[in-house]
Amino acid sequence: MKTSGGFLLSQIHQLSGRAFEKMLKESDVDAFNGAQGRILYVLWERDELSITEVGRLTSLAKTTLTSMLDRMEASGLVERVPDKKNRRQIFIKITEEAKSFREKYDAVSEQMNDLFYQGFTEEEIDDFEAKLRRIKVNLEK
């Protein structure tokens, strides 16, 4: 049986990324891009995390994450804070400036969800997301 799920997911990822970037720009949220928004989202929820935890929660590779955090720190969105108990441990902390974008970002996320699920019933959405979770678990093995 020939399937195209992976290819379709890749296309959806690309298209949704472009749409999300456009929506962010139209909402005057241009201090960061969509991928950086994933990092900010987990920090908005927890305020301060280790780099390992940020990577796990965003599914970003450590090399990608490090360069993104460098740019975000230079832009004043995050700061690196050494652990007082273990100097080798560094935490990533969200800045007040980055916190100020939360409301607009959430509105754009809601707008993106509306676009993403346009024409779907709640039952279809639940079923679709359950299947995506199963695929994610398969890939995490």
C-alpha positions as CSV (number, residue, x, y, z in Angstrom):
1,M,0.0,0.0,0.0
2,K,1.5,3.3,-1.0
3,T,1.0,6.1,1.5
4,S,1.9,9.8,1.5
5,G,1.3,10.8,5.1
6,G,4.8,11.9,5.8
7,F,5.0,13.9,2.6
8,L,1.6,15.6,3.4
9,L,2.8,16.4,6.9
10,S,5.9,18.0,5.5
11,Q,3.9,20.1,3.1
12,I,1.4,21.1,5.9
13,H,4.4,22.0,8.1
14,Q,5.8,24.3,5.4
15,L,2.5,25.9,4.5
16,S,1.4,26.4,8.0
17,G,4.8,27.9,8.9
18,R,4.4,30.5,6.1
19,A,0.8,31.3,7.1
20,F,1.8,31.7,10.7
21,E,4.7,34.0,9.9
22,K,2.4,36.1,7.8
23,M,-0.2,36.3,10.5
24,L,2.5,37.3,13.1
25,K,3.7,40.1,10.8
26,E,0.2,41.4,10.1
27,S,-0.4,41.5,13.9
28,D,2.8,43.5,14.5
29,V,4.5,40.6,16.2
30,D,7.8,40.7,14.2
31,A,10.3,40.5,17.1
32,F,10.5,36.8,16.6
33,N,9.7,34.1,14.1
34,G,7.4,31.1,14.4
35,A,10.1,28.7,15.5
36,Q,11.2,31.1,18.1
37,G,7.6,31.4,19.2
38,R,7.7,27.7,20.1
39,I,10.5,28.4,22.5
40,L,8.7,31.5,23.9
41,Y,5.5,29.5,24.3
42,V,7.1,26.9,26.6
43,L,8.8,29.7,28.5
44,W,5.5,31.6,28.8
45,E,4.1,28.5,30.5
46,R,7.1,27.9,32.8
47,D,9.1,31.2,32.9
48,E,12.5,29.4,33.3
49,L,13.8,26.1,32.0
50,S,17.1,24.3,31.4
51,I,18.2,24.2,27.7
52,T,17.6,20.4,27.8
53,E,14.0,21.0,28.9
54,V,13.4,23.6,26.2
55,G,14.8,21.2,23.6
56,R,12.6,18.3,24.9
57,L,9.4,20.5,25.0
58,T,9.9,22.1,21.6
59,S,11.5,19.0,19.8
60,L,14.3,21.2,18.5
61,A,17.7,19.8,18.1
62,K,20.4,21.1,20.5
63,T,22.4,22.7,17.7
64,T,19.4,24.5,16.3
65,L,18.2,25.5,19.7
66,T,21.6,27.0,20.7
67,S,21.8,29.3,17.7
68,M,18.1,30.3,18.1
69,L,18.7,31.1,21.8
70,D,21.8,33.2,20.8
71,R,19.6,35.3,18.5
72,M,16.8,35.5,21.0
73,E,19.1,36.6,23.7
74,A,20.7,39.3,21.4
75,S,17.1,40.5,20.7
76,G,16.3,40.8,24.4
77,L,13.7,38.0,24.4
78,V,15.5,35.5,26.7
79,E,18.4,35.5,29.0
80,R,20.7,32.8,30.2
81,V,20.8,32.5,34.0
82,P,23.5,30.3,35.6
83,D,22.3,27.9,38.3
84,K,23.5,29.0,41.7
85,K,24.0,25.4,42.8
86,N,25.6,24.1,39.7
87,R,27.7,26.5,37.6
88,R,27.6,24.1,34.6
89,Q,23.8,24.3,34.5
90,I,22.3,27.2,32.6
91,F,18.6,28.1,32.6
92,I,16.8,30.0,29.9
93,K,14.5,32.7,31.3
94,I,12.0,34.8,29.5
95,T,12.3,38.6,29.6
96,E,9.6,41.1,30.4
97,E,9.8,42.3,26.8
98,A,9.0,38.8,25.5
99,K,6.2,38.5,28.0
100,S,4.6,41.5,26.5
101,F,4.0,39.6,23.2
102,R,2.0,36.8,24.8
103,E,-1.5,38.2,24.2
104,K,-0.9,39.0,20.5
105,Y,0.8,35.7,20.0
106,D,-2.1,33.8,21.5
107,A,-4.6,35.7,19.3
108,V,-2.5,34.8,16.2
109,S,-2.4,31.1,17.4
110,E,-6.2,31.1,17.7
111,Q,-6.5,32.6,14.2
112,M,-4.2,29.9,12.9
113,N,-6.2,27.2,14.6
114,D,-9.4,28.6,13.0
115,L,-7.7,28.4,9.6
116,F,-6.2,25.0,10.2
117,Y,-9.5,23.4,11.2
118,Q,-11.8,25.3,8.9
119,G,-14.7,23.0,7.9
120,F,-13.9,20.3,10.5
121,T,-16.4,19.1,13.1
122,E,-15.2,18.8,16.7
123,E,-15.4,15.0,16.4
124,E,-13.1,15.1,13.3
125,I,-10.7,17.4,15.1
126,D,-10.6,15.0,18.1
127,D,-10.1,12.0,15.9
128,F,-7.4,13.7,13.8
129,E,-5.4,14.9,16.8
130,A,-5.6,11.4,18.4
131,K,-4.1,10.0,15.3
132,L,-1.4,12.6,15.2
133,R,-0.5,11.8,18.9
134,R,-0.2,8.1,17.9
135,I,2.2,9.0,15.0
136,K,4.2,11.2,17.4
137,V,4.5,8.3,19.9
138,N,5.6,6.0,17.0
139,L,8.3,8.5,16.0
140,E,9.5,9.0,19.6
141,K,10.3,5.3,20.0
